Amino acid sequence: MHKGYSGHVFHIAAAAHSASLPAAEMERRLIELGFIEGAKVTILHEGLFGRDPIAVRVNGTTVALRRREAMAILVS
């Protein structure tokens, strides 16, 4: 997704994308940040080099994520 994209969280699939953390831990952290099914998500900003990290607004809260973490969040 690119800057300005909006959608809703469909599912969290952390298993394939969380090399530094176990999948269950990554999923728990994302849920604690507000990435629950149905939450509105908007991409606000992308880093200059490699587009990493990204700033995301989820249900009115702004969160910074690494791109590999954001790849675990499926948005429709």
Backbone as CSV, one residue per row, in Angstrom:
resi,resn,N_x,N_y,N_z,CA_x,CA_y,CA_z,C_x,C_y,C_z
1,MET,0.834,-1.175,0.000,0.000,0.000,0.000,0.883,1.243,0.000
2,HIS,0.378,2.285,-0.579,1.124,3.538,-0.655,0.447,4.620,0.176
3,LYS,1.150,5.715,0.396,0.651,6.840,1.175,-0.738,7.258,0.682
4,GLY,-1.650,7.429,1.631,-3.008,7.835,1.311,-3.999,6.692,1.208
5,TYR,-3.528,5.456,1.157,-4.417,4.298,1.040,-5.201,4.116,2.332
6,SER,-6.480,3.801,2.206,-7.334,3.499,3.361,-8.042,2.177,3.141
7,GLY,-8.305,1.491,4.215,-9.033,0.228,4.156,-9.377,-0.222,5.560
8,HIS,-9.835,-1.451,5.672,-10.193,-2.022,6.971,-9.421,-3.319,7.181
9,VAL,-9.000,-3.547,8.421,-8.258,-4.762,8.753,-9.168,-5.964,8.518
10,PHE,-8.660,-6.902,7.724,-9.396,-8.126,7.426,-8.930,-9.273,8.318
11,HIS,-7.593,-9.372,8.492,-7.022,-10.496,9.240,-5.560,-10.184,9.559
12,ILE,-5.027,-10.818,10.591,-3.601,-10.726,10.897,-2.987,-12.087,10.647
13,ALA,-1.994,-12.126,9.762,-1.309,-13.372,9.399,0.177,-13.201,9.691
14,ALA,0.546,-13.252,10.945,1.914,-12.954,11.363,2.903,-14.082,11.111
15,ALA,2.467,-15.280,10.862,3.364,-16.438,10.778,4.483,-16.278,9.759
16,ALA,4.192,-15.790,8.595,5.186,-15.735,7.526,6.043,-14.470,7.560
17,HIS,5.698,-13.486,8.375,6.347,-12.193,8.273,7.127,-11.770,9.504
18,SER,7.104,-12.528,10.571,7.736,-12.085,11.813,9.003,-12.869,12.103
19,ALA,10.076,-12.529,11.415,11.330,-13.259,11.577,11.944,-13.041,12.955
20,SER,11.756,-11.859,13.545,12.403,-11.564,14.818,11.592,-12.008,16.029
21,LEU,10.300,-12.234,15.865,9.424,-12.638,16.967,8.612,-13.866,16.578
22,PRO,8.226,-14.658,17.562,7.286,-15.752,17.257,5.967,-15.164,16.751
23,ALA,5.280,-15.895,15.908,4.044,-15.411,15.284,3.001,-14.989,16.307
24,ALA,2.845,-15.755,17.378,1.845,-15.424,18.399,2.165,-14.096,19.079
25,GLU,3.437,-13.841,19.332,3.856,-12.582,19.961,3.604,-11.395,19.034
26,MET,3.940,-11.544,17.754,3.713,-10.473,16.781,2.219,-10.161,16.664
27,GLU,1.396,-11.204,16.595,-0.049,-11.010,16.501,-0.578,-10.305,17.747
28,ARG,-0.115,-10.695,18.915,-0.555,-10.063,20.170,-0.194,-8.581,20.190
29,ARG,1.014,-8.249,19.777,1.456,-6.849,19.768,0.629,-6.003,18.799
30,LEU,0.352,-6.545,17.626,-0.450,-5.798,16.649,-1.873,-5.566,17.161
31,ILE,-2.444,-6.554,17.800,-3.793,-6.410,18.370,-3.780,-5.363,19.480
32,GLU,-2.753,-5.362,20.318,-2.641,-4.364,21.381,-2.528,-2.951,20.823
33,LEU,-1.923,-2.805,19.643,-1.808,-1.497,19.000,-3.122,-1.050,18.353
34,GLY,-4.104,-1.949,18.264,-5.406,-1.576,17.712,-5.736,-2.198,16.382
35,PHE,-4.870,-3.054,15.867,-5.119,-3.695,14.582,-6.029,-4.910,14.769
36,ILE,-7.297,-4.619,15.008,-8.294,-5.671,15.167,-9.152,-5.720,13.916
37,GLU,-9.817,-6.838,13.685,-10.640,-6.989,12.487,-11.698,-5.897,12.435
38,GLY,-11.793,-5.240,11.279,-12.764,-4.183,11.064,-12.243,-2.789,11.342
39,ALA,-11.050,-2.661,11.948,-10.490,-1.344,12.258,-10.117,-0.614,10.974
40,LYS,-10.413,0.687,10.919,-10.051,1.486,9.747,-8.564,1.817,9.803
41,VAL,-7.877,1.641,8.666,-6.438,1.858,8.567,-6.155,2.815,7.412
42,THR,-5.288,3.814,7.656,-4.864,4.750,6.619,-3.352,4.892,6.687
43,ILE,-2.682,4.824,5.537,-1.233,5.028,5.466,-0.981,6.532,5.409
44,LEU,-0.241,7.056,6.398,0.006,8.492,6.478,1.344,8.904,5.887
45,HIS,2.365,8.104,6.099,3.715,8.497,5.696,4.576,7.261,5.497
46,GLU,5.518,7.367,4.551,6.496,6.295,4.321,7.887,6.883,4.480
47,GLY,8.798,6.123,5.057,10.174,6.581,5.216,10.831,6.838,3.864
48,LEU,11.881,7.646,3.877,12.539,8.026,2.629,13.331,6.890,1.990
49,PHE,14.035,6.123,2.802,14.899,5.075,2.274,14.235,3.714,2.439
50,GLY,13.883,3.103,1.355,13.241,1.794,1.393,11.810,1.853,1.892
51,ARG,11.243,3.072,1.970,9.863,3.274,2.433,9.626,2.655,3.809
52,ASP,10.638,2.718,4.681,10.542,2.098,5.995,11.083,3.063,7.035
53,PRO,10.453,3.293,8.154,9.167,2.762,8.619,7.996,3.507,7.977
54,ILE,6.797,3.067,8.304,5.603,3.732,7.806,4.771,4.204,8.997
55,ALA,4.069,5.318,8.795,3.140,5.824,9.817,1.736,5.436,9.374
56,VAL,0.995,4.825,10.283,-0.338,4.306,9.994,-1.316,4.861,11.021
57,ARG,-2.470,5.301,10.562,-3.528,5.688,11.503,-4.510,4.537,11.566
58,VAL,-4.723,4.034,12.777,-5.658,2.933,12.992,-6.676,3.397,14.023
59,ASN,-7.928,3.515,13.589,-9.027,3.982,14.450,-8.669,5.251,15.222
60,GLY,-8.055,6.234,14.549,-7.761,7.520,15.172,-6.442,7.609,15.908
61,THR,-5.688,6.530,15.993,-4.387,6.516,16.662,-3.292,6.358,15.619
62,THR,-2.228,7.144,15.718,-1.113,7.046,14.782,-0.044,6.124,15.354
63,VAL,0.387,5.161,14.532,1.354,4.143,14.942,2.434,4.049,13.866
64,ALA,3.689,3.902,14.277,4.786,3.654,13.338,5.119,2.174,13.346
65,LEU,5.228,1.595,12.156,5.532,0.172,12.004,6.646,-0.027,10.990
66,ARG,7.427,-1.049,11.193,8.355,-1.483,10.144,7.528,-2.160,9.061
67,ARG,8.001,-2.086,7.856,7.262,-2.665,6.734,7.061,-4.172,6.923
68,ARG,8.050,-4.877,7.480,7.887,-6.329,7.679,6.790,-6.642,8.691
69,GLU,6.577,-5.750,9.666,5.490,-5.919,10.619,4.144,-5.623,9.945
70,ALA,4.116,-4.573,9.157,2.877,-4.187,8.473,2.434,-5.237,7.464
71,MET,3.365,-6.006,6.919,3.009,-7.036,5.945,2.155,-8.148,6.562
72,ALA,2.156,-8.247,7.880,1.355,-9.268,8.556,-0.113,-8.871,8.687
73,ILE,-0.427,-7.603,8.359,-1.795,-7.105,8.490,-2.468,-7.124,7.118
74,LEU,-3.504,-7.929,6.988,-4.239,-8.024,5.727,-5.373,-7.021,5.751
75,VAL,-5.413,-6.140,4.746,-6.386,-5.058,4.679,-7.216,-5.213,3.414
76,SER,-8.531,-4.965,3.549,-9.400,-5.023,2.361,-9.965,-3.656,2.078
